[in-house]
Amino acid sequence: MMRPAQDACAADAALTHELAQFLYREARLLDTHRLGEWLSLYAEDATYWVPLAHNQPDPYGHSSIMHDDRTLMAARVRQYAHPRAHARLPATRTIHQVGNVLLLENGPDHLRVASTLVVIEYRQERQRHWGALVEHRLRRTIGGFLIAAKRIDLVNSEAELDGITVLF
C-alpha cells in the first residue's frame, strides 16, 4: 500500500509527464508547420514573449524581440502561410528539442512549467542554433491545457540575431 507521500510523488510524476507531452506536442506542431493547430494551443488572452535583455522583468519598460498577444500571433501565422512571404521562402526547417521539464507551480486554475529549448533551424543552406530557457503558464480547461503565456529567454538575446524567422 502506498503512503500519502508516495501518492503525491506519483501524482507529481504523472502530471510532469503529461506536461512534458503537451510541450513536446507544441514543438512537433511547429516542426511540421501545423501552425493553425499550434495557435489553437493558446488561450484567447495569451501572450508570447521573447525578451531582449537577460533577466528582463517585464515587456513594458523595455524593448523585446517579440511581445505578441493572440491577435499578433494569428497575424504571424497568416504571414508565415502566405505563398508570397519572401522572408519565408524557402520554408525554414526546424527541430525543437524540449528538455528539463519542471513543474514550478501547481495552482488551482493554472500551472507554471519551466523547460529548456534547443532549436535547430535550416534555411537557404545555412543552419543556426537557438538555445533558451522557457516558461509556460498553462490554464486547465475541460479539453486539456491551454497556454496563457509563454516566455522564451534566448541565451543570446543581446547578440546580433540576424532576422529571426522561426517561432520558438
C-alpha positions, -999 to +999 in steps of 0.1 A: +000+000+000+013+034-010+017+061+017+004+097+012+039+110+003+043+082-023+009+090-037+018+127-040+051+119-056+035+096-081+008+122-089+035+148-095+054+124-118+023+117-138+015+154-141+050+163-151+048+135-178+015+150-190+030+185-191+061+173-210+039+155-236+020+188-241+053+207-246+065+180-270+033+183-290+037+220-292+072+216-306+061+189-331+034+212-344+060+239-350+084+215-367+057+201-390+044+236-399+010+229-385+007+264-373-031+266-371-031+237-347-002+253-328-021+285-324-051+266-311-030+256-281-031+293-270-059+309-249-076+339-265-059+362-240-025+346-244+009+363-246+040+352-264+072+370-252+108+368-262+127+394-240+156+413-254+176+417-222+188+390-198+166+389-167+142+414-182+114+418-156+086+427-180+079+436-216+065+470-209+095+491-197+120+476-222+122+466-258+115+430-267+124+407-296+087+397-297+058+405-274+026+393-291-009+389-280-031+363-296-041+387-324-005+393-334+003+356-331-025+349-356-011+376-379+023+359-378+007+325-386-012+341-416+020+358-428+040+326-425+015+307-445+012+333-473+025+319-506+044+351-514+060+357-480+095+364-493+112+360-458+097+325-456+109+312-490+122+287-490+104+274-459+126+271-428+131+235-415+134+232-377+139+208-349+126+219-315+142+199-287+124+204-254+140+191-222+144+196-184+106+199-179+100+211-144+067+219-127+072+253-109+037+259-096+005+239-095-022+263-087-060+256-087-065+272-121-031+274-136+004+258-138+038+273-143+062+250-162+099+256-169+118+239-197+148+242-218+147+245-256+172+240-284+160+249-319+180+239-349+169+260-380+179+252-415+172+277-443+189+287-475+218+263-470+225+278-436+220+262-402+215+281-370+211+271-334+190+288-307+190+279-270+165+292-245+150+289-210+113+287-215+084+292-191+048+283-199+018+294-178-009+269-186-046+271-179-066+240-171-097+236-192-122+208-197-105+199-230-070+199-215-043+226-212-042+260-229-012+282-230-020+315-212+016+329-215+049+317-230+082+334-222+113+324-242+146+337-228+172+332-256+207+326-242+220+350-269+192+376-268+215+405-266+236+394-296+231+402-332+202+380-341+202+384-379+165+381-386+146+355-367+123+336-390+112+309-366+087+305-338+100+292-305 
